[in-house]
Amino acid sequence: NDAGKAPTTERILFYTGKSHKMGEVHEGAATMDWMEQEQERGITITSAATTTFWAGRDGKKRRLNIIDTPGHVDFTIEVERSLRVLDGAIALLDANAGVEPQTETVWRQADKYKVPRMIFVNKMDKIGADFYRCVEMIEDRLGAQPLVLQLPVGAESDFKGVVDLIEMNARLWRDETLGAQWDDVEIPEDLRDRAEEWREKLIETVVELDDTVMEAYLEGNMPDNDTIRRLVRKGTCAVQFFPILAGSAFR
């Protein structure tokens, strides 16, 4: 589906230093769309793979194998083949369209193979982008438990960054570096209450995975950020919930 898988892959390769040019999809220059037919139609028909490396918070380099699977409903066999070998998947949603019929099809396939997933609400800069509606659709249509890790700062043409609900700051991207650099600033006043509310939901969800942390939380002790991250990872790998991020791969 046109939730922007190719620009997202390109953006990952750009940020990890593998690709030095953002090949916007409408030019038909995307790294992953290698079949001529795919370039002409601007969609992915076969699953293409690429590898890149990324250093995490601890500075250790990790290998990322990215398999771009078709989002079009006619190519479900190809998707199913990929899902069998994946450690995890990133489901992309168009911030305006939300959960589409083909999203549901692929989601059910991923459920069948118990593939851990994250959800990236893409195209937050698009007219009609509505992050919160997408979160509702994830619950209602996919029957999945969303774990919101970020809130958008602005939407449509005013979209400029995200609130990090673990660190509790706002990350605003710098346009001149195509988002490769950013500034961490205080959460905007008009988003503060909403951020507190969503952070509370996040913590209430993750503490259920650890009795000791849960007991401490019920006694009024907040888990620290590293504990929250550890539990987010644990629950994601166990397919108990699905972390949700927001952004615009195109920008």
MOMOTA-V949473 format. One record per residue. N is the residue number from 1. RES is the residue in one letter. PHI is phi in degrees with one decimal (NA if undefined). Layout:
n:N res:RES phi:PHI
n:N res:RES phi:PHI
//
This chain:
n:1 res:N phi:NA
n:2 res:D phi:-90.8
n:3 res:A phi:-85.4
n:4 res:G phi:97.9
n:5 res:K phi:-65.0
n:6 res:A phi:-62.7
n:7 res:P phi:-61.0
n:8 res:T phi:-67.1
n:9 res:T phi:-61.4
n:10 res:E phi:-58.1
n:11 res:R phi:-65.5
n:12 res:I phi:-61.4
n:13 res:L phi:-64.8
n:14 res:F phi:-65.4
n:15 res:Y phi:-70.2
n:16 res:T phi:-89.1
n:17 res:G phi:83.9
n:18 res:K phi:-78.8
n:19 res:S phi:-125.9
n:20 res:H phi:-102.8
n:21 res:K phi:-137.0
n:22 res:M phi:-84.4
n:23 res:G phi:-83.5
n:24 res:E phi:-62.3
n:25 res:V phi:-62.9
n:26 res:H phi:-67.1
n:27 res:E phi:-83.2
n:28 res:G phi:67.4
n:29 res:A phi:-111.0
n:30 res:A phi:-62.5
n:31 res:T phi:-54.7
n:32 res:M phi:-81.1
n:33 res:D phi:-85.0
n:34 res:W phi:-90.0
n:35 res:M phi:-78.7
n:36 res:E phi:-55.0
n:37 res:Q phi:-60.4
n:38 res:E phi:-67.2
n:39 res:Q phi:-63.5
n:40 res:E phi:-65.8
n:41 res:R phi:-90.3
n:42 res:G phi:67.6
n:43 res:I phi:-129.9
n:44 res:T phi:-99.9
n:45 res:I phi:-103.0
n:46 res:T phi:-105.8
n:47 res:S phi:-82.6
n:48 res:A phi:-110.0
n:49 res:A phi:-119.6
n:50 res:T phi:-145.9
n:51 res:T phi:-124.6
n:52 res:T phi:-145.1
n:53 res:F phi:-126.9
n:54 res:W phi:-143.7
n:55 res:A phi:-88.2
n:56 res:G phi:-79.1
n:57 res:R phi:-59.8
n:58 res:D phi:-86.0
n:59 res:G phi:83.5
n:60 res:K phi:-77.4
n:61 res:K phi:-78.6
n:62 res:R phi:-120.7
n:63 res:R phi:-88.2
n:64 res:L phi:-113.7
n:65 res:N phi:-99.6
n:66 res:I phi:-106.2
n:67 res:I phi:-114.5
n:68 res:D phi:-88.1
n:69 res:T phi:-94.3
n:70 res:P phi:-65.8
n:71 res:G phi:-97.5
n:72 res:H phi:-77.5
n:73 res:V phi:-61.1
n:74 res:D phi:-67.9
n:75 res:F phi:-110.6
n:76 res:T phi:-65.6
n:77 res:I phi:-63.1
n:78 res:E phi:-60.7
n:79 res:V phi:-64.3
n:80 res:E phi:-59.7
n:81 res:R phi:-59.3
n:82 res:S phi:-66.5
n:83 res:L phi:-59.6
n:84 res:R phi:-63.6
n:85 res:V phi:-107.5
n:86 res:L phi:-82.9
n:87 res:D phi:-82.0
n:88 res:G phi:-170.3
n:89 res:A phi:-136.3
n:90 res:I phi:-112.6
n:91 res:A phi:-90.4
n:92 res:L phi:-101.5
n:93 res:L phi:-117.9
n:94 res:D phi:-80.8
n:95 res:A phi:-61.7
n:96 res:N phi:-90.0
n:97 res:A phi:-79.5
n:98 res:G phi:69.9
n:99 res:V phi:-78.5
n:100 res:E phi:-101.8
n:101 res:P phi:-53.8
n:102 res:Q phi:-70.3
n:103 res:T phi:-62.8
n:104 res:E phi:-62.6
n:105 res:T phi:-61.0
n:106 res:V phi:-66.7
n:107 res:W phi:-61.2
n:108 res:R phi:-62.4
n:109 res:Q phi:-63.3
n:110 res:A phi:-66.6
n:111 res:D phi:-61.1
n:112 res:K phi:-58.0
n:113 res:Y phi:-96.1
n:114 res:K phi:51.4
n:115 res:V phi:-86.0
n:116 res:P phi:-61.8
n:117 res:R phi:-137.1
n:118 res:M phi:-119.7
n:119 res:I phi:-121.1
n:120 res:F phi:-110.9
n:121 res:V phi:-83.8
n:122 res:N phi:-93.2
n:123 res:K phi:61.2
n:124 res:M phi:-66.2
n:125 res:D phi:-91.0
n:126 res:K phi:-82.3
n:127 res:I phi:-62.2
n:128 res:G phi:85.4
n:129 res:A phi:-61.3
n:130 res:D phi:-142.7
n:131 res:F phi:-60.4
n:132 res:Y phi:-68.8
n:133 res:R phi:-66.1
n:134 res:C phi:-60.7
n:135 res:V phi:-62.4
n:136 res:E phi:-61.9
n:137 res:M phi:-65.1
n:138 res:I phi:-61.7
n:139 res:E phi:-70.4
n:140 res:D phi:-71.8
n:141 res:R phi:-88.1
n:142 res:L phi:-97.8
n:143 res:G phi:61.3
n:144 res:A phi:-106.6
n:145 res:Q phi:-89.6
n:146 res:P phi:-78.5
n:147 res:L phi:-121.5
n:148 res:V phi:-75.7
n:149 res:L phi:-102.4
n:150 res:Q phi:-139.4
n:151 res:L phi:-118.7
n:152 res:P phi:-73.6
n:153 res:V phi:-101.1
n:154 res:G phi:79.3
n:155 res:A phi:-152.5
n:156 res:E phi:55.0
n:157 res:S phi:-71.1
n:158 res:D phi:-91.5
n:159 res:F phi:-66.0
n:160 res:K phi:-134.9
n:161 res:G phi:169.0
n:162 res:V phi:-138.8
n:163 res:V phi:-93.4
n:164 res:D phi:-88.9
n:165 res:L phi:-77.4
n:166 res:I phi:-86.3
n:167 res:E phi:-76.7
n:168 res:M phi:56.1
n:169 res:N phi:-140.2
n:170 res:A phi:-108.4
n:171 res:R phi:-111.4
n:172 res:L phi:-106.2
n:173 res:W phi:-79.4
n:174 res:R phi:-92.0
n:175 res:D phi:-62.0
n:176 res:E phi:-67.0
n:177 res:T phi:-105.5
n:178 res:L phi:55.0
n:179 res:G phi:83.4
n:180 res:A phi:-71.0
n:181 res:Q phi:-123.7
n:182 res:W phi:-150.6
n:183 res:D phi:-120.2
n:184 res:D phi:-91.1
n:185 res:V phi:-129.8
n:186 res:E phi:-69.0
n:187 res:I phi:-64.5
n:188 res:P phi:-54.8
n:189 res:E phi:-48.1
n:190 res:D phi:-72.2
n:191 res:L phi:-108.5
n:192 res:R phi:-61.0
n:193 res:D phi:-63.4
n:194 res:R phi:-63.7
n:195 res:A phi:-64.0
n:196 res:E phi:-59.7
n:197 res:E phi:-63.7
n:198 res:W phi:-72.5
n:199 res:R phi:-66.0
n:200 res:E phi:-60.9
n:201 res:K phi:-61.8
n:202 res:L phi:-59.3
n:203 res:I phi:-65.6
n:204 res:E phi:-59.2
n:205 res:T phi:-72.8
n:206 res:V phi:-76.1
n:207 res:V phi:-65.2
n:208 res:E phi:-64.3
n:209 res:L phi:-85.9
n:210 res:D phi:-144.8
n:211 res:D phi:-58.2
n:212 res:T phi:-63.5
n:213 res:V phi:-65.4
n:214 res:M phi:-61.8
n:215 res:E phi:-61.0
n:216 res:A phi:-60.8
n:217 res:Y phi:-64.4
n:218 res:L phi:-66.9
n:219 res:E phi:-87.8
n:220 res:G phi:97.1
n:221 res:N phi:-99.9
n:222 res:M phi:-74.3
n:223 res:P phi:-68.1
n:224 res:D phi:-77.8
n:225 res:N phi:-61.7
n:226 res:D phi:-65.9
n:227 res:T phi:-65.5
n:228 res:I phi:-59.0
n:229 res:R phi:-60.9
n:230 res:R phi:-60.4
n:231 res:L phi:-73.8
n:232 res:V phi:-61.5
n:233 res:R phi:-64.2
n:234 res:K phi:-59.2
n:235 res:G phi:-68.4
n:236 res:T phi:-68.1
n:237 res:C phi:-63.5
n:238 res:A phi:-86.3
n:239 res:V phi:55.4
n:240 res:Q phi:-93.7
n:241 res:F phi:-153.9
n:242 res:F phi:-130.7
n:243 res:P phi:-60.7
n:244 res:I phi:-120.3
n:245 res:L phi:-120.6
n:246 res:A phi:-127.4
n:247 res:G phi:176.4
n:248 res:S phi:-140.1
n:249 res:A phi:-63.5
n:250 res:F phi:-64.9
n:251 res:R phi:-94.1
//
